[in-house]
Amino acid sequence: MPAPLPLIPGMEGAGTVLAAGSDVQNLFPIGSKVGYMGIGIQSYAEYVLVDASKAVPIKDEQTPFEDICGAMMQGMTAHYLVNADGSYEIKQGDHVLIHAGAGGMGLLLTQIAKAKGAVVTTTVSSAAKAEKSKAAGANTVLRYATDEGASTDAWVEQARAATPKGQGFNVVYDSVGKSTFTHSLDLVAKTGSVVLFGAASGAPDPIAPLSLGPKSIKLTRPMLFHYVADEDTLRRRAYEALDWIKKGYVKFDYVKAPLKDAADLHAKLESRQTTGKLLLEL
């Protein structure tokens, strides 16, 4: 939605506590590290005022700021997407389709799904992104665009062939939206789940609810903030995401730029020229 100007963007970040309210000083000691996430935080700034309920005290001072940022929006999003108290519990032997497999979320979901014992198929737009997705552990990587940038649907039947007897995927994670959503519904198995958690190509066309019936498809359009609605849940998900990083289950592909280059990085993000987790540094 359009926001009134002037605007300081940013909904997540990591830094050092410079001051804390009297009621939370024990939780956030001066000089300690902290992560934070929430609507209206305005994190593109040198100094940020954060409500304690949106902040995550970092217990291990050796935790890099990069990993703290990684565990915020992307780490917590991945956490609710792959667990039973969120969108879908990935299980050993599941066949999982992840669109935009070389994006920050795609790379993260691929690693977590593999750690859970799933067989992972991803879709990407370029040869370079295909290599990144393979390096993250994807079993099958398919292109939905040619080298010239033209869209192609050849990947659809290739994806179907990657599933047992061509019967489809247990779960499809779709952050692309308009250009992939119909295919996601087509490729999911009977009683499978389609998790639409983004719309990089635009909002999908409307569908009739009864169209889900022939395969008993479970369709969900989740939003992160509903799954971290209280500070205890937010911190639990953040700590478990940090634990994934510490144990080596996932490794972020960080792309760093100074805050002054934020506009250029946004332009690249909008044109889908980026991969990995984007970080602005001060």
C-alpha positions as CSV (number, residue, x, y, z in Angstrom):
1,M,0.0,0.0,0.0
2,P,1.3,3.5,-0.7
3,A,2.7,5.2,2.4
4,P,2.6,9.0,3.0
5,L,5.9,10.8,2.5
6,P,8.4,11.6,3.9
7,L,9.0,7.9,4.9
8,I,11.7,6.1,6.7
9,P,11.4,2.5,5.5
10,G,12.5,-0.7,7.2
11,M,10.8,-3.4,9.3
12,E,13.8,-5.3,10.7
13,G,17.3,-4.9,11.9
14,A,20.0,-5.6,14.4
15,G,22.1,-3.4,16.6
16,T,23.4,-2.5,20.0
17,V,21.2,-1.3,22.9
18,L,22.0,2.4,23.8
19,A,19.1,2.9,26.2
20,A,16.2,0.9,27.6
21,G,13.1,1.6,29.6
22,S,13.2,0.9,33.3
23,D,10.8,-2.0,33.0
24,V,13.0,-3.9,30.5
25,Q,16.6,-2.9,31.4
26,N,17.3,-6.4,32.8
27,L,16.2,-7.9,29.5
28,F,18.0,-5.4,27.3
29,P,21.3,-4.3,29.1
30,I,23.1,-1.3,27.7
31,G,25.7,-2.4,25.2
32,S,24.0,-5.8,24.5
33,K,23.0,-7.0,21.0
34,V,19.4,-6.9,19.9
35,G,17.3,-7.9,16.9
36,Y,14.0,-6.3,16.1
37,M,11.1,-6.7,13.6
38,G,7.7,-5.2,13.2
39,I,5.6,-2.8,11.1
40,G,6.5,0.9,11.4
41,I,10.0,0.3,13.0
42,Q,11.7,2.5,10.4
43,S,15.0,0.6,10.6
44,Y,16.7,2.5,7.7
45,A,18.4,4.7,10.3
46,E,21.4,5.1,12.6
47,Y,19.2,5.2,15.7
48,V,15.9,3.3,16.1
49,L,13.3,3.4,18.8
50,V,11.9,-0.1,19.2
51,D,9.0,-1.2,21.4
52,A,10.3,-4.0,23.6
53,S,7.6,-6.4,22.4
54,K,9.1,-6.3,18.9
55,A,12.7,-6.8,20.1
56,V,14.7,-10.0,20.6
57,P,17.4,-9.9,23.3
58,I,20.5,-11.8,22.0
59,K,21.9,-14.1,24.6
60,D,25.1,-15.0,22.8
61,E,27.2,-11.8,22.3
62,Q,29.3,-13.7,19.7
63,T,26.3,-13.9,17.4
64,P,27.1,-11.8,14.3
65,F,24.8,-8.9,13.4
66,E,24.3,-10.5,10.0
67,D,22.9,-13.7,11.5
68,I,20.6,-11.7,13.8
69,C,19.2,-10.0,10.8
70,G,18.8,-13.3,9.0
71,A,16.8,-14.7,11.8
72,M,14.4,-11.8,11.9
73,M,11.9,-11.6,9.0
74,Q,13.3,-14.3,6.8
75,G,14.3,-16.7,9.5
76,M,10.9,-16.4,11.3
77,T,9.0,-16.6,8.0
78,A,10.8,-19.8,7.2
79,H,10.0,-21.1,10.7
80,Y,6.3,-20.7,10.5
81,L,6.2,-21.9,6.9
82,V,7.7,-25.3,7.6
83,N,6.2,-26.1,11.1
84,A,2.9,-27.5,12.3
85,D,2.1,-24.3,14.2
86,G,2.3,-22.4,11.0
87,S,1.5,-23.3,7.4
88,Y,2.7,-26.9,6.8
89,E,4.9,-29.4,8.7
90,I,7.5,-30.7,6.3
91,K,8.1,-34.3,6.9
92,Q,10.8,-36.9,6.0
93,G,10.2,-38.0,2.4
94,D,7.9,-35.1,1.4
95,H,8.3,-33.8,-2.2
96,V,8.4,-30.0,-2.0
97,L,8.2,-27.4,-4.7
98,I,9.7,-24.0,-4.0
99,H,9.3,-21.1,-6.5
100,A,12.0,-18.4,-6.7
101,G,14.5,-20.9,-5.4
102,A,17.5,-18.6,-5.5
103,G,15.9,-15.7,-3.6
104,G,16.6,-15.2,0.0
105,M,13.5,-17.2,1.2
106,G,13.9,-19.8,-1.6
107,L,17.5,-20.6,-0.5
108,L,16.5,-20.7,3.2
109,L,13.4,-22.9,2.6
110,T,15.5,-25.3,0.4
111,Q,18.1,-25.8,3.2
112,I,15.5,-26.3,5.9
113,A,13.4,-28.7,3.8
114,K,16.5,-30.8,3.0
115,A,17.4,-30.8,6.7
116,K,14.0,-32.2,7.4
117,G,14.5,-35.0,4.9
118,A,12.4,-33.7,2.0
119,V,13.1,-34.0,-1.7
120,V,13.2,-30.4,-3.1
121,T,12.4,-29.1,-6.6
122,T,12.9,-25.4,-7.2
123,T,12.2,-23.0,-10.0
124,V,14.5,-20.1,-11.0
125,S,14.8,-17.5,-13.8
126,S,18.4,-17.8,-14.9
127,A,21.4,-20.1,-15.1
128,A,23.3,-18.2,-12.4
129,K,20.3,-18.6,-10.1
130,A,20.1,-22.2,-10.9
131,E,23.6,-22.8,-9.7
132,K,22.8,-21.0,-6.4
133,S,19.8,-23.1,-5.9
134,K,21.7,-26.3,-6.6
135,A,24.4,-25.2,-4.1
136,A,21.7,-24.8,-1.5
137,G,20.8,-28.5,-1.9
138,A,17.9,-28.6,-4.3
139,N,17.5,-32.0,-5.9
140,T,15.9,-30.6,-9.1
141,V,16.2,-27.1,-10.4
142,L,14.0,-25.9,-13.3
143,R,14.0,-22.7,-15.3
144,Y,10.8,-20.7,-15.9
145,A,12.7,-18.3,-18.2
146,T,15.0,-18.7,-21.2
147,D,18.5,-17.2,-21.5
148,E,16.9,-14.4,-23.4
149,G,14.5,-13.7,-20.5
150,A,11.3,-15.0,-22.2
151,S,8.9,-17.0,-20.0
152,T,8.5,-20.7,-20.7
153,D,6.1,-23.3,-19.3
154,A,8.3,-26.3,-20.2
155,W,9.3,-26.6,-16.6
156,V,5.8,-27.6,-15.5
157,E,5.8,-31.1,-16.9
158,Q,9.5,-31.5,-15.8
159,A,8.4,-30.6,-12.2
160,R,5.5,-33.1,-12.4
161,A,8.0,-35.8,-13.6
162,A,10.1,-35.2,-10.5
163,T,7.4,-36.4,-8.2
164,P,6.5,-40.1,-7.5
165,K,4.5,-41.4,-10.4
166,G,3.9,-37.8,-11.5
167,Q,1.3,-37.4,-8.7
168,G,2.4,-34.0,-7.5
169,F,4.0,-32.3,-4.6
170,N,3.0,-32.6,-0.9
171,V,3.5,-28.8,-0.6
172,V,4.2,-25.9,-2.9
173,Y,5.7,-22.7,-1.6
174,D,4.8,-19.9,-4.0
175,S,6.2,-16.4,-3.4
176,V,5.9,-15.4,-7.1
177,G,2.1,-15.2,-7.4
178,K,0.4,-14.4,-10.7
179,S,2.8,-16.1,-13.1
180,T,3.1,-19.4,-11.1
181,F,-0.1,-19.7,-9.0
182,T,-2.2,-21.7,-11.5
183,H,0.8,-24.1,-12.0
184,S,1.1,-24.4,-8.3
185,L,-2.5,-25.6,-8.0
186,D,-1.9,-28.0,-10.9
187,L,1.3,-29.5,-9.5
188,V,0.2,-30.1,-5.9
189,A,-0.8,-33.7,-5.0
190,K,-4.2,-34.8,-3.7
191,T,-4.7,-33.5,-0.2
192,G,-1.5,-31.4,-0.6
193,S,-1.0,-27.8,0.4
194,V,-0.3,-24.6,-1.6
195,V,1.3,-21.9,0.5
196,L,1.1,-18.5,-1.3
197,F,3.3,-16.3,0.8
198,G,4.2,-13.6,-1.7
199,A,3.3,-12.1,-5.1
200,A,6.5,-10.9,-6.8
201,S,4.9,-11.1,-10.2
202,G,1.6,-9.6,-9.1
203,A,-1.5,-10.8,-7.4
204,P,-2.9,-14.1,-8.7
205,D,-6.1,-14.2,-10.7
206,P,-9.2,-15.1,-8.5
207,I,-10.2,-18.7,-8.3
208,A,-13.5,-20.4,-7.4
209,P,-13.2,-22.2,-4.0
210,L,-14.9,-25.3,-5.4
211,S,-12.0,-25.7,-7.8
212,L,-9.9,-26.9,-4.9
213,G,-12.3,-29.8,-4.3
214,P,-11.2,-32.4,-7.0
215,K,-7.8,-32.8,-5.2
216,S,-8.9,-31.6,-1.7
217,I,-6.2,-28.9,-1.9
218,K,-5.4,-26.9,1.2
219,L,-4.7,-23.3,0.1
220,T,-3.3,-20.7,2.5
221,R,-2.1,-17.1,2.2
222,P,-0.3,-16.6,5.5
223,M,1.3,-13.3,6.8
224,L,4.3,-13.4,9.2
225,F,2.9,-10.9,11.7
226,H,-0.1,-13.2,12.5
227,Y,2.4,-15.9,13.5
228,V,4.5,-13.7,15.8
229,A,1.5,-11.9,17.4
230,D,3.0,-11.8,20.9
231,E,6.6,-11.3,22.1
232,D,7.0,-14.8,23.4
233,T,6.2,-16.4,20.1
234,L,8.3,-13.8,18.2
235,R,11.3,-14.6,20.4
236,R,10.8,-18.3,20.3
237,R,10.8,-18.3,16.5
238,A,13.8,-16.0,16.3
239,Y,15.8,-18.2,18.7
240,E,15.0,-21.4,16.8
241,A,16.0,-19.7,13.6
242,L,19.3,-18.6,15.2
243,D,19.7,-22.2,16.4
244,W,19.3,-23.4,12.8
245,I,22.2,-21.1,11.8
246,K,24.4,-22.0,14.7
247,K,24.0,-25.7,14.1
248,G,24.7,-25.3,10.4
249,Y,21.3,-26.4,9.1
250,V,21.1,-23.2,7.1
251,K,23.6,-20.7,5.8
252,F,22.6,-17.3,4.5
253,D,23.9,-15.8,1.3
254,Y,24.4,-12.3,2.5
255,V,24.5,-9.4,0.1
256,K,25.7,-6.2,1.8
257,A,25.5,-2.6,0.8
258,P,25.9,0.8,2.6
259,L,22.6,2.5,3.6
260,K,23.3,5.3,1.1
261,D,22.9,2.7,-1.7
262,A,19.4,1.6,-0.5
263,A,17.6,3.0,-3.5
264,D,19.9,1.1,-6.0
265,L,19.4,-2.1,-4.0
266,H,15.6,-1.7,-4.0
267,A,15.6,-1.2,-7.8
268,K,17.6,-4.4,-8.3
269,L,15.2,-6.2,-5.9
270,E,12.1,-5.0,-7.8
271,S,13.6,-6.1,-11.1
272,R,14.5,-9.6,-9.6
273,Q,18.2,-9.1,-10.1
274,T,19.1,-10.1,-6.6
275,T,19.7,-13.4,-4.7
276,G,20.2,-14.1,-1.0
277,K,19.6,-12.0,2.0
278,L,20.0,-8.3,1.4
279,L,21.6,-6.2,4.2
280,L,22.1,-2.5,4.5
281,E,25.0,-1.5,6.8
282,L,25.9,1.5,8.8
